[in-house]
Amino acid sequence: MNVKKIFGLILVMLLTAGMMVGCGTTNEGKEKQQTDHAKHQAFPLTIKDATGEKVTIEEKPKKIVTLIPSNTEVVFALGLGDKVIGVSDNDNYPEGTKDIEKVGGMEMNTELIVSLKPDLVLAHASSAHNSEEGLQQLKDAGIDVIVVNDAKSFSEVYESIDMIGKATGEQAKAKDIIAGMQKKLKVISEKAKSVKESERKTVLVEVSPSPDIYTPGKNTFMNEMLTMISADNAAADLDGWAKMDEESMIAANPDVIVTTYGYYTKDPVSEMTGRKGWQDVTAVKDAQVFDVHSDLVTRSGPRLIEGVEELAKSIYPNVFDN
């Protein structure tokens, strides 16, 4: 082969390599453009919130205020804790919330919230009807307000997480959180199948102490929790978070009593077991009265799974405490 032919082959190889590099760069560039375009196209978006109102969010929120702890926990779980500039007076988790501006409890400080200039306020259906005027003032100030549903079941909890994920531009992360919760619940449910029918326990849950005792009935996720772990709710004939008189509770004669107010009552178990007339109740006689962390079993967020686990270990330690 003469020098001229060799030079020609080398030239062809160089040109081919150059074209391949050029194509690769072009393809990478196109992929990056498509990714950037997809991110850009995520907003504006319109969400139908718990009030039925359609809210259009123009851009990914950079400053967020949440008006209830469950919303805050979801936002932090989405990795957006650094975007939260205001939380309710009742927020206590995660640890970082203690350093965030408090914007009120049952009644929000509308003027303070407006002064913080948030892009998004996450309200909640449980209190929205009492805050209509204040929420309207926020909207009039040009702030996007999303009212998150008041979840009464795990499926509705998932809807809440999904809605917050969508509103904050983190829907993929929200779906991951939901999938993780569902996976853990499946493991718990599988363990619960080993509970024999003869060993199944009736459980009474108190979310507030005497004299005004409230308990979760049907149509609450706490009732669903008990069902998941093969336990029977002693108040299943009641609806929602219901007030229950002591006479009915004693008559129910539960095998286990669970209190959820230890965070503000010094010794909830002694308070419960020391009540007059309760000494013959099975749970009291058998020392089957336990306190579980209220936040884990009443806040409609990712930590509900921890609540299910805590309930399960208290009620069926031989099955779940391993």
N, C-alpha and C positions, 0 to 999 in steps of 0.2 A: 504494500500500500504506500503510495507516494505521500510526500509532506502535504501537498495540497488537499488530498482526501482526508488525511488525519485532521488537518486544521478545520475542514468543513464539518466533520463529525463532532469535534469539540464545540464548535460554534452552535450546532443544532442542540447539543446537550445543555449548553449554557442558556440558550433561549427557552428550552423546555422547562428547565429548573426555574427560570425567572417567571415564566407564565404560571407555574404551579404555586410559587410563593405569592405571586400577585393574586391568584385565585383564592388562596387560603386567607390572605389579608382581607380580600373583598368579602369572603364569606363570614369571617370573624366580625368584620365591620357591620355586615348586614344583621348578624345575630345580635350584636350589641345595640344596633338601632332598633331592632324589633323588641328587645327587652326594655330599652328606654321608652319606646313608644307604648308598650303594654303598661309600664308603670305610669306613664303620663295619662293613659286612657282610663286608669282606675278611677280617676276623678275628672270631672264632677260625677257624682252618683246620687241617686235618690233612694231614700229609705222610708218605708212605711213603719212608723213606730207604734208603741203600744196603745196610743190614743187614736190610731187610725190616720194620723196626719202624715203627709208625705213631706219629708225634709230633704232638700237638696244640699249636699256638701260639695263645695267647689274644689277644695284642695285638701290634701292630707293634713289633718290637724297637727299643729305644733305645740299648742297649749291647751290642756284639758282640765276641766273641773268636774269632779264627781260628787254627787249629792247623797250617796249611800255606800256603806262599806263593801257590799257585794260587787258593785260596779268597779270600785277601786281595785279590789283583788283581781278582777278579771283583767283590767288594764295593765296592772303590774305583771300578771302572768303572760300577757302578750309582749312583754319586754318594753313597755312604754312608760315605765316609772319616771323616767327623766322628763317626760312631757306633762306630768301631772303637777299643776300649780295651785290646786285647791281641793280640799277634801272636807267631809262632814266632821262635826265634833266627835262623832262616834267611831271614827276610823282608828284602828290600832294595829293593822297588819297590811303589808309587811312593816318591819321596824322603821323604815324610812319615812313612813307617813307622819311620824311624830314631828318631823321638821317641816312639814308642808302646811301652808296657810289653812286655817280652819274657817269654813264659810257658813257655819251654823249647824243646828241639829234638826229638830222637827220643823223649825222655821229658818229658812236660809237667809243669809245677809245679802240681799240682792245688790245693794250698792257696792259692797265689797267685791262681789263676783264681777260686776261690770268693770270695776277699777282694775281688776287683774287682766282684763282684755283677753279672755280665752277664745280660742277658735271653736271649741266644742264644750257643751255642758251635757253630762250624762245624768239625767234625772231618773226617777223610778215611779212606776205606776201605783205603788202602794201609798205614795204621798202626793202624787201629781194633782189630785183633785182638791187638795188643801192648799196647793201652791200655784193655782192657775194664774193669778194676777202677777206673782213674782216671775213665773216662767215667761209670761207674755212680755214683761219688761225686759227680760234678757233677749228675747227675740226682737223686740223693738230696737234694742241696742246693736242689732246686727250679729248677734251670737247664734250659732246653730245649736239647737236644743233637741236632744233625742230622749224620749221617755222609754226606758227599757221595761219590758213586761215583768209583772209580779209573778214569778215562776211558782207553780204549785206541784210540779212533777219534774223528774229528771229530763224528760224530753223538752219541757219548757225552759229548764236551766240551760240546756244546749242551745235553744233558740236565743236566749239572752246573750250567751257568749258569742254566738254567731253574729248577732246584730251589732254588738260592740266591736267585734273584729272587723266587720264591714265598714262601720262608721269611722274607724281609725286607720283603715287601709291595711289591716293585718288579718284578713279573712282566712288566708292559708294557715297562719299560725293558730287562729281560733279553731279551725277544723282539726289541727293536730292535737290541740288540748282536748277537744271533745272526744277524739278517737282514743286518746290516752285514758280518759275517764271511763269510757265504755269498755276498754280492755281490762282495766282493773276491776270494774264491776262484774265483768264476766267471770273473773277468777274467784271473786267473793261468792257469787251465785253458785258456782260449781262446788265450792267448799260447803255451802249451805245445804246442798243436796244430801250430805251425809247425816244431817239431823233427822233422826227417826221420828215418826209421827208421835210415838209415845213420849218422846223427849221434848216435843215442841212446847215453847213457853209463851204465856200471855204476858205482855209487857204494858205497863202504864208509864207514859212519859209526862213529866211536869216541866213546863217551860217557865212557870212562875210559881212562887210559893204561896202557902196559905196566908191570908184568907181568900185571896182572889187567885184560885188555881186555874191555869189554862193548860190545855193539852192539845196535841195535834190529832185531829180526826181524819176521816177520809179526805181525799183531794188535797193532801199535803205531801211534800216529798219525804217528810219524816215517816209518814205511814208507809210510803213506798220503800223506804229503807228497811223497815221492820219486815215487810213482805219478802224483800230480797234475801234476808238472812234467815228465813224460815221461822219467823216469830209472828205472833198475833197481837194486833193492837187492841188493848182493852177498851179504847175509845173509838173504835172503827165505825160505830153507829152514828157518831157525831160528824159534823161537816166542818172542814177548815180548822182554824185555830180557835177552839171552843172553850168556854168557861165550864168547869165541871164541879159539882158540889161533892163534898167529902163523903156523904152518905152513899152516893152512886159509885164512888171510887172504891170504898170499902166493900161494897156489894160485889164489885167486879172481881175482887180477890186475886189480883195479879200475882204471877210467879216472880216477876222482876219489876222493880220501880226504878226509873231513870230520871234524875233531875238534871237540869241544864242551866242552873243559875248559881253555880259555885263561884263565878267570877265576882259576884256582889253579895253573896251570903257566906258568912265565915265558915260554917260547917253545915252544908245543906243536907247531908245524910242524917246527922243527928237531929236536925230540925224536923226532918220528915218522920224519922222513926220514933221521935219523942211525942208525936201528936196523940192526944187522948182518943181512945177507941180504935187505934190502928194495930194494937198489939197482936191481934189474932190473924191479921192479913198474912198470907203465905210469904210474900216477899220480905216482910218485916221479921217474921218468925225465923226464916231461913237466912237472914242477913244478906238478902239479895237486893240491896238498894245501892245504886251507884250514881256518881255525878260524872257527866261528860262535858267537855268544853262546848259551851253554847255556840260559839262562832263556827265551829266545825259542822254543826248539825242544823243550823238555822240560816246561814248565809248561802245564797244561791250562786256559788262560784266553784272554782276548781277544787277547793279544799273539802267539799262535801264528801269526797271519796274517803278522806281521812276520818270524817265523821261516821261514815258507814262502818269503817274498820274498828273504830273505837266502840261503837254500839255492839258490834258483833263480838268483840273480845270480852266485853262486860257481860253479855247475855249468855254466850256459849264459849267460855274460855278454853274448854277442852278441844273445840273444833277449830277456833280461829287464832288462839294465842300460841302460834308456832311458826 
